[in-house]
């Protein structure tokens, strides 16, 4: 039987893996047109910023790195600030 702490760790790990996978997928997906040369960096610099922030989020939320919650909250805040500033 699991106690409350073990359940909390499982939930936190599942959320971290979910955020890591989604942000990695979106970050890489947004960088593909730049890597293939279909879009130039100068014309769509906002997309580059968003993709770099999402890739950084995927590193911070990667569970084996065991980043502190402060870093995770800062990453979420930075991501929200970037999206708010762009849109």
C-alpha positions in Angstrom: 0.0 0.0 0.0 1.3 3.5 -0.9 1.3 6.4 1.5 0.5 10.0 0.7 4.1 10.9 0.0 4.6 8.1 -2.6 1.4 9.1 -4.3 2.5 12.7 -4.4 5.9 11.7 -5.9 4.2 9.6 -8.6 1.8 12.4 -9.5 4.6 15.0 -9.6 6.7 12.7 -11.8 3.9 12.0 -14.2 3.2 15.8 -14.5 6.9 16.5 -15.1 7.2 13.8 -17.7 4.0 15.2 -19.4 5.3 18.8 -19.5 8.7 17.6 -20.6 7.4 15.6 -23.5 4.9 18.2 -24.7 7.4 21.1 -24.5 10.1 19.0 -26.2 7.7 18.1 -29.0 6.5 21.7 -29.5 10.0 23.1 -29.3 11.5 20.7 -31.8 8.4 21.1 -34.0 8.7 24.9 -34.1 12.4 24.6 -35.0 12.0 22.3 -38.0 11.2 25.0 -40.5 14.3 27.0 -39.5 16.5 23.9 -39.7 15.2 23.0 -43.2 15.7 26.5 -44.4 12.0 27.2 -45.2 11.9 30.2 -42.9 14.6 32.7 -42.0 15.5 33.5 -38.4 15.2 37.3 -39.0 11.7 37.2 -40.3 10.2 35.0 -37.5 12.4 35.6 -34.5 9.4 35.3 -32.2 9.0 31.6 -33.1 12.7 31.0 -32.4 12.3 32.6 -28.9 9.3 30.4 -28.2 10.9 27.2 -29.4 14.1 27.9 -27.3 12.0 28.6 -24.2 10.0 25.4 -24.7 13.3 23.4 -25.2 14.6 25.0 -21.9 11.4 24.0 -20.2 11.8 20.4 -21.4 15.2 20.3 -19.8 14.0 21.8 -16.5 11.1 19.4 -16.3 13.1 16.3 -17.3 12.5 14.2 -14.1 16.0 12.6 -13.9 17.5 16.1 -13.4 15.5 16.5 -10.3 15.3 20.3 -10.5 13.9 22.1 -7.5 10.4 23.4 -7.7 11.7 27.0 -7.7 13.3 26.4 -11.1 10.1 24.8 -12.4 7.9 27.8 -11.2 10.4 30.2 -12.8 10.3 28.2 -16.1 6.5 28.3 -16.1 6.5 32.0 -15.3 9.0 32.7 -18.1 7.0 30.7 -20.6 3.8 32.5 -19.7 5.6 35.9 -19.9 7.0 35.1 -23.4 3.6 33.9 -24.7 1.9 36.9 -23.1 4.4 39.3 -24.7 4.2 37.7 -28.1 0.4 37.4 -28.3 
